[in-house]
Amino acid sequence: MKMSHTIAVTGTGVAAAAPDVAIVEIGIDVMAKSVSAARRAAATGMAAIIDSLRGNGLRDADMTTTSYAIHPEYDHRDGRRLRGYRVSNAVEARIADLDSVGEVLDAATVAGGDHVTVRGLRFSHSDDAALMAIARSAAWFDAERKAAQLAELAGVTLGGVVAMTEYRSHNGPAPMRAMAVEATAATPIETGERGATVTIDVEFAISTEAASES
């Protein structure tokens, strides 16, 4: 009687490449007694930041507003007293020239003044699909090698794929490693590498009858 079974394995593939774009979220956070005062100050600061980014080679297509909010703030120590209004505005900027990231950030923060905020800096690869494809191929060959070895050890014949599931992930954002000590020094930025990991669960069919007949 012919009996069909399966071999289930997990394959993992990793690919890495130097990033080619930096993505920073920079903005303004202003507190004032009135909405109009806070809004004006935030608008002025944000315009200065955007002008600075443009002056350092960024196009309008490289900048996207990610948040804009106005809300009152209260002091609850002695009842509930209105302290003022907070206006925040942030833009995500994509910097293609990685050698200039520190200078671009320094110039933008100086332009934004004391109300400037930098909410995050990360590095990315413009062709993540290609990076993922390399990791996927490595994961497949890893799974295939494992299944072939297990079939040989068990004395069975490896068949085709019955089921397969893929899991993907990228490495976390690369952090700022250090900040400038002197106001005249550019902020040093470490780009590191952008990594992609693909893990696949693969189930191969096997046939014990084929192995016994050989």
N, C-alpha and C positions, 0 to 999 in steps of 0.2 A: 504494500500500500504506500502510495506516495504521500509524504508528509512535508508540508511547507512551514518554514520557520523564518525568523528574521534576526538580523544583527543590528543593534542600535548603537550608534557612536556619536560623539560630539567632536566637531572640528573647530579650531580657532585660527583665525588669520589676523595679522597685524600689519599695517602699513603706516609709514611716517614720511613726512616731507616738510621742508621749511615753509612756514606761512608766507603769504605774499600780500596780506592786507591786515591792517590794524583797525579795530572798531572800538571807538571810545564814546561813552555817553557823558556829555558835558552840558552844564546848564547853570541856571540862576535860581537862588532861593532867597526871597526878600520878605521881611516882616516890616509893616508900617501901620500907622494909626488908622489909615483909611484905605479902602480898596483902590481908589484912584492913585494914591501915592505909591502904594505897593506895586500896582500894575505898571505905572510909569517907570519906576526904578527897574523893575524886572525887564520891561521892554528895552530900556536903554542898555542894560547889561547884556541882554541876549543879542541885541543888534551888534554890539561891539565884539562879542564872541564870534558871531557869524562872519562879520567883516574880517576878523583876524584869520579865520579858517580860509576864507576866500583868498585873502592876501598871501596865504601859504600854499596856494595851488589847488585847493579843493573846489570842485564844481558844485552847483546847486544839487545835482543828481547824487552827490556823495553825502548829502546831509538830509536827515529825516527827523521831523519833530516826533518825539516818542511820548511826551507827556506835557500837559498844561493844566494847572489846578489853581483855584482860588478858594480859600476857606478861612473862616474866623478862628481865632484862638482865644481861649479863656484862661483866666487865673482862678483856680478853685480853692486857694488858701483861705480866703475870707469870703465865703459865699461863691458867687459866680460873677466875675467881673471880666468884661471884654478887654483883652490886651491889645488886639489889633487884627490885622488881616495878613495872611501869608499867601504869596503868589510864587509858584514854582513853574519853571519851564525848562525842558531839556531837549537836546538834539543828539541824535546818533550820527557820528561822523566816521566815514570810511577813509583811511589814510593808506594810499597805495605805496608811497615811498617810505619804506620801513626805516631807512636811515635817518629820516627827518621827524620821526614820531615824537621824540623828546622835545625838539625845538617847537614843533607845532603845538603841542600841549602847553608848553611854558608860555608861548605867546598868547594862546587863547585864555589861559587862566589869568595872566596879567591884564588882558583886555577886559575880562569879566569883573575884575576888582574883588572886593572883600565878600561879595555875595555869590561867588562862583562855586559850583559843586562839580566834582568828577565822580560819577557813580559807578564807573567800571571801565576796564580796558581788557580787551581780549584779542586774540589773533586767530585768523582764519585762512583757509586756502580757497582760492577762487574756483577751483575745480574739485570740489569734494566728491563728486560722482566718480572721477577717475581714481581718487585715493581709495574710495570704498570698493571699487571693482578689483583693485589689487588685493585688498584684504579678503574679499569674498573668494577669489581664486585660491589664495593660500589656505583659507578655511576648508574649501572643498577638497583640496589635495591632502590636507591633514586628516579629514574624515575618511577619505578613500583609503589612505595608507593604513589607518587603524583597523578599518573593516576587513581589508585584505589580510592583515596579519592575524586577526581573530579567526577568520574563516580557515586560514591555513592551520592554525593551532588546533582548531576544532575538527579538522578533517572534513570540511564541508565546502560546497561550491558557492561562491558569492554571486548573487543575481543582481537584478536592477533595483532602482530606488523605489521604495514603497511609499515613503513619506519624508518630508524635509521641512524644517522650520528655521528661519533665519532671525538672528538678533544682532542689532547694530548699535554702535556707540562711538562717540568721539571723545578725545581727551578733554579735560577741563580747560577753562581759560588760562592762558599764561599770565601770571601776575606781574605787577611792577616789582622788580627786585630791590630797587633802591630809589631814594629821592635825592634831589640835589641838596648839597650842604650849603652852598653859596648861591646867592640870588643870581650871580652872573654865570653860573654853570648850568648847562642843559641837563634836564632830568635823564639819567641813563635808563634805557629800556632793554630788557632781555627778551628776545622773541621766542627762543626755544624751537620746538618742532610741533607741528600739527599732526596728530595721530588718529587713525581710524581702526576700529576693531570689529570684526564680524565673527560671530559664533553661530554655527549651524548644527542642529540635531538632525541626523540622517538615519533612516531605517532602511537597510538593504534586505532584500529577499534572499533566502538560501534554500538549498534543496539537499537533504540528507541522502535521497535516492541517487542523485547524480554522483555524489562522492563515493557511495558504495559500489556503483557500477564501474567506476574508473579504477 
